[in-house]
Amino acid sequence: MAVLAAMTLLSACALPRSGPSKNEIYSGAVEKGGNAHVIYVNDHVTRTANFAPSYGFSSSFQRAGQVGADEIRPGDVLGLSIWENVDDGLLTSLGNSSTNLQEIQVDSGGYIFVPYAGRIMAAGNTPEQLRNIITDRLSAQTPDPQVTVARVAGDGATVSVMGKVNGQGVFPIERPTRSLSAMLARAGGVSVEPEVAVVTVKRGNEMGKVWLTDLYAGQNDIALRPGDIILVEEDQRSFTALGALGGQTRVPLGNEMINAVEAIAMVGGLNSNLADPTGVFVLRDEPEAVASRVLGKQVYGTQRMAYVLDLTRPNGLFLARDFLIRDGDSVYVTEAPYVRWQKVLQAITGSAASADSLATIGN
């Protein structure tokens, strides 16, 4: 009677377990009225599903030439020194042969104002070209003026560096810092491990990103433009491990290409007391283009895919080694069928023992 009562109780409530069984996942397949495509991984699937989004800059970023270090821009600050070859000049006081006009800022239209020379277009000129313009203007009013123009890096040619760097701030684009890698060095380098550092550059309405390690390798080191925003972040890509594994956790991907075998190994492998090696699932939201290639037919919109890896097949481990894990994936391993029966038997025998104990106490 105790055994019958225990079996009735088990039929009324679920046993503890780490997640759905393999058959329960299959029952959610599109073919059975569900909304997920359950796909066994084979060579075709590994070829078509191994789409790995890569970082890099568009051609417009790569084509942009380096900023001329001496070119004057709106917002720049200039310093002028003017010598006159007379005792009492236009700008010099009696007994002085020169005058200094410091911190003349180029306005938003690109102009500056110099006494007796008037309003002059400074933007787009080098300091030498601007010196000649000012000299010509003043020559009509004072004999043989001598002019020097010094460009002080101002707001006109700067970039903003923020995020995981040792020195955030607004930095001028100068001759040594005209490239992305040089500007990051100017900001003190990154404050996270270089292997997980991602550098994003925003330029107007465009944006691109690159691994810091690629910059070290000489790839995607673009020229900077005034107004660029540089953001350094720690890579946030990850996958989630669930079910009958050595650990259930969220695992960072870093900048590595990780396959299913490596993903399982990173959390301690299959739990030998629980795992069903025929029920290793990779759950993923697949982009339309990739899903269409995998399924061999046109589908529309993002598709829910449950990729099945059977590690007991002759080439199962090879397929798992070739199948790449992507950001946002969930790696789930079902429990072996015998585990559930074992739990049932333990629950039954435990219930029977409890019933016998209660009967003994009653007597």
KOLBA-953428 format. One line per 2 residues: number of its first residue (from 1); their letters; for each residue x, y, z of C-alpha. Coordinates in steps of 0.5 Angstrom, whole numbers, plus 2048, in hexadecimal, padded with zeros to 3 digits. Layout:
NUM	A	X,Y,Z  ...
This chain:
1	MA	800,800,800  806,805,802
3	VL	809,803,7FB  802,805,7F7
5	AA	801,80B,7FB  808,80D,7FA
7	MT	807,80C,7F2  801,810,7F2
9	LL	805,816,7F6  80A,816,7F0
11	SA	805,816,7EB  802,81C,7EE
13	CA	808,820,7EF  80F,821,7EB
15	LP	815,81E,7ED  81B,823,7EF
17	RS	820,824,7E8  824,829,7E5
19	GP	820,82A,7DF  81B,827,7D9
21	SK	81D,820,7D7  81F,81F,7D0
23	NE	818,81D,7CE  815,823,7D1
25	IY	81A,827,7CC  818,823,7C6
27	SG	810,824,7C8  812,82C,7C7
29	AV	814,82B,7BF  811,82F,7BA
31	EK	80E,828,7B7  80A,827,7BD
33	GG	807,82D,7BE  80D,831,7C2
35	NA	811,837,7C0  818,834,7C0
37	HV	81C,831,7BA  81F,82A,7BD
39	IY	825,829,7B9  82A,823,7B9
41	VN	831,826,7B8  834,823,7B2
43	DH	83A,826,7AD  835,82A,7A9
45	VT	833,82D,7B0  83A,82F,7B2
47	RT	83B,832,7AC  835,836,7AB
49	AN	834,838,7B3  83B,83A,7B4
51	FA	83A,841,7B3  83E,845,7B8
53	PS	83D,84D,7B8  844,850,7B7
55	YG	846,857,7B9  849,85C,7B5
57	FS	848,863,7B2  844,865,7AB
59	SS	848,867,7A5  846,86E,7A7
61	FQ	84A,86E,7AD  850,86A,7AA
63	RA	850,86F,7A4  850,875,7A8
65	GQ	857,879,7A8  85B,87B,7AE
67	VG	85A,882,7B0  85F,887,7AE
69	AD	862,889,7B5  863,890,7B3
71	EI	85D,892,7B0  859,897,7B4
73	RP	851,895,7B5  84B,899,7B9
75	GD	84D,899,7C0  854,899,7C0
77	VL	858,89E,7C4  85E,8A2,7C0
79	GL	863,8A6,7C3  866,8AC,7BF
81	SI	86C,8B0,7BF  86D,8B6,7BB
83	WE	873,8BA,7BA  873,8C1,7B7
85	NV	879,8C5,7B4  877,8CC,7B7
87	DD	878,8CF,7BD  871,8D0,7BE
89	GL	86D,8CB,7BA  866,8C9,7B9
91	LT	866,8C4,7BF  86C,8C5,7C3
93	SL	86D,8CA,7C8  872,8CF,7C8
95	GN	879,8CC,7CA  876,8C5,7C8
97	SS	878,8C2,7C1  873,8BC,7C2
99	TN	86C,8BA,7C5  869,8B4,7C7
101	LQ	862,8B2,7C6  861,8AB,7CA
103	EI	85B,8A7,7CA  857,8A9,7C4
105	QV	851,8A4,7C3  84F,8A2,7BC
107	DS	848,8A3,7BC  842,89E,7B9
109	GG	843,8A1,7B2  84A,8A0,7B2
111	YI	84C,8A7,7B3  851,8AB,7B7
113	FV	851,8B3,7B8  858,8B6,7B8
115	PY	858,8BE,7B9  85A,8C2,7B3
117	AG	859,8BB,7AF  852,8BA,7B0
119	RI	84E,8B4,7B0  852,8AE,7AD
121	MA	850,8A7,7AB  855,8A3,7AF
123	AG	852,89C,7AF  854,897,7A9
125	NT	85B,89B,7A9  862,899,7AC
127	PE	865,89E,7B1  86A,89F,7AC
129	QL	865,8A1,7A7  861,8A5,7AC
131	RN	867,8A9,7AD  868,8AB,7A6
133	II	861,8AD,7A6  862,8B2,7AC
135	TD	868,8B4,7AA  865,8B6,7A3
137	RL	85F,8BA,7A7  864,8BE,7AB
139	SA	869,8C0,7A6  864,8C5,7A3
141	QT	864,8C8,7AA  86B,8C7,7AD
143	PD	872,8C6,7A9  875,8BF,7A9
145	PQ	871,8BC,7AF  873,8B5,7B1
147	VT	86E,8B0,7B4  86E,8AA,7B7
149	VA	868,8A5,7B8  868,89F,7BE
151	RV	863,89A,7BD  860,898,7C4
153	AG	85C,892,7C4  855,894,7C6
155	DG	84E,891,7C5  84F,891,7BE
157	AT	853,88A,7BD  851,886,7C3
159	VS	84E,87F,7C5  84B,87D,7CB
161	VM	84E,876,7CE  84A,873,7D4
163	GK	848,86C,7D7  84D,867,7D9
165	VN	853,86C,7D8  858,86E,7DE
167	GQ	857,875,7DC  850,877,7D9
169	GV	850,87E,7D6  850,883,7D0
171	FP	856,882,7CC  859,886,7C6
173	IE	85B,883,7BF  862,885,7BF
175	RP	867,882,7BA  869,87C,7BF
177	TR	862,87A,7C0  85E,87A,7BA
179	SL	85D,873,7BA  858,86F,7BE
181	SA	85E,86B,7C2  862,871,7C3
183	ML	85C,874,7C6  85B,86F,7CB
185	AR	862,86F,7CD  861,876,7CE
187	AG	85B,875,7D3  860,870,7D7
189	GV	85E,869,7D4  858,865,7D6
191	SV	856,863,7DD  853,85C,7DB
193	EP	857,856,7D9  859,857,7D1
195	EV	856,851,7CF  84F,853,7D1
197	AV	84F,85A,7CF  84B,85D,7CA
199	VT	84C,864,7C7  846,867,7C4
201	VK	846,86E,7BF  840,872,7BE
203	RG	841,877,7B8  83B,87B,7B7
205	NE	835,876,7B5  83A,870,7B4
207	MG	83D,86B,7B9  842,866,7B9
209	KV	846,861,7BE  84C,85D,7BE
211	WL	850,859,7C3  856,85C,7C6
213	TD	85A,856,7C5  859,857,7BD
215	LY	85B,85E,7BE  862,85B,7C1
217	AG	862,857,7BB  862,85D,7B7
219	QN	85B,85C,7B4  855,861,7B4
221	DI	85A,866,7B7  856,86C,7B3
223	AL	857,874,7B3  853,878,7B8
225	RP	84F,87E,7B6  84D,884,7BA
227	GD	847,882,7BE  848,87B,7BF
229	II	846,877,7C5  84A,871,7C7
231	LV	847,86D,7CC  84B,867,7CF
233	EE	846,861,7D3  848,85A,7D5
235	DQ	844,855,7D1  83E,853,7D3
237	RS	83D,84D,7CF  83B,847,7D2
239	FT	837,840,7D2  833,83D,7D7
241	AL	834,835,7DA  82E,832,7DD
243	GA	82C,82B,7DE  830,824,7E0
245	LG	837,828,7DF  83D,829,7E4
247	GQ	83A,830,7E5  834,834,7E4
249	TR	836,83B,7E2  837,841,7DE
251	VP	83E,840,7DA  842,846,7D7
253	LG	844,845,7D0  84A,84A,7CF
255	NE	84C,84B,7C8  84D,843,7C7
257	MI	84A,83F,7C2  847,83A,7C7
259	NA	844,833,7C4  83F,82F,7C8
261	VE	844,82A,7CB  848,830,7CE
263	AI	841,833,7D0  840,82C,7D4
265	AM	847,82C,7D7  847,833,7D9
267	VG	841,831,7DE  844,82A,7E0
269	GL	842,826,7DB  83C,821,7DB
271	NS	839,81F,7E2  83B,817,7E2
273	NL	835,816,7E7  830,81A,7E3
275	AD	831,81B,7DC  82E,818,7D6
277	PT	834,819,7D0  82E,818,7CB
279	GV	82B,81F,7CE  830,824,7CD
281	FV	82C,82A,7CA  82E,831,7C8
283	LR	828,836,7C8  829,83C,7C4
285	DE	825,842,7C1  827,841,7BA
287	PE	827,847,7B5  823,846,7AF
289	AV	828,845,7A9  82C,840,7AE
291	AS	826,83C,7AF  824,83C,7A8
293	RV	82A,839,7A6  82A,834,7AC
295	LG	823,832,7AA  824,832,7A3
297	KQ	81E,836,7A2  81C,83D,7A2
299	VY	819,83F,7A9  818,846,7AC
301	GT	81A,84A,7B2  81E,847,7B8
303	QR	81D,840,7B9  81E,83C,7BF
305	MA	823,836,7BE  824,830,7C3
307	YV	82A,82D,7C0  82B,826,7C2
309	LD	832,823,7C3  832,81B,7C4
311	LT	839,81A,7C7  838,812,7C7
313	RP	838,812,7BF  83F,810,7BC
315	NG	840,817,7B9  83C,81B,7BF
317	LF	842,81E,7C3  845,820,7BC
319	LA	83F,824,7BA  83E,827,7C1
321	RD	846,829,7C0  844,82C,7BA
323	FL	83D,830,7BC  83F,837,7BF
325	IR	83C,83A,7C5  839,841,7C4
327	DG	837,847,7C8  831,845,7CC
329	DS	831,83E,7CB  82E,839,7D0
331	VY	831,832,7D1  82D,82E,7D4
333	VT	82E,826,7D6  828,822,7D7
335	EA	828,81C,7DD  829,815,7DB
337	PY	822,811,7DB  825,80C,7E0
339	VR	826,813,7E5  81E,814,7E5
341	WQ	81D,80D,7E6  822,80D,7EC
343	KV	81E,813,7EF  818,80F,7EE
345	LQ	81A,809,7F2  81D,80D,7F7
347	AI	817,811,7F8  813,80B,7F8
349	TG	818,807,7FD  818,80D,801
351	SA	811,80E,802  810,806,803
353	AS	815,807,809  811,80D,80C
355	AD	80B,809,80B  80E,803,80F
357	SL	810,808,814  80A,80B,815
359	AT	806,804,816  80B,802,81B
361	IG	80A,808,81F  803,807,81E
363	N	803,800,821
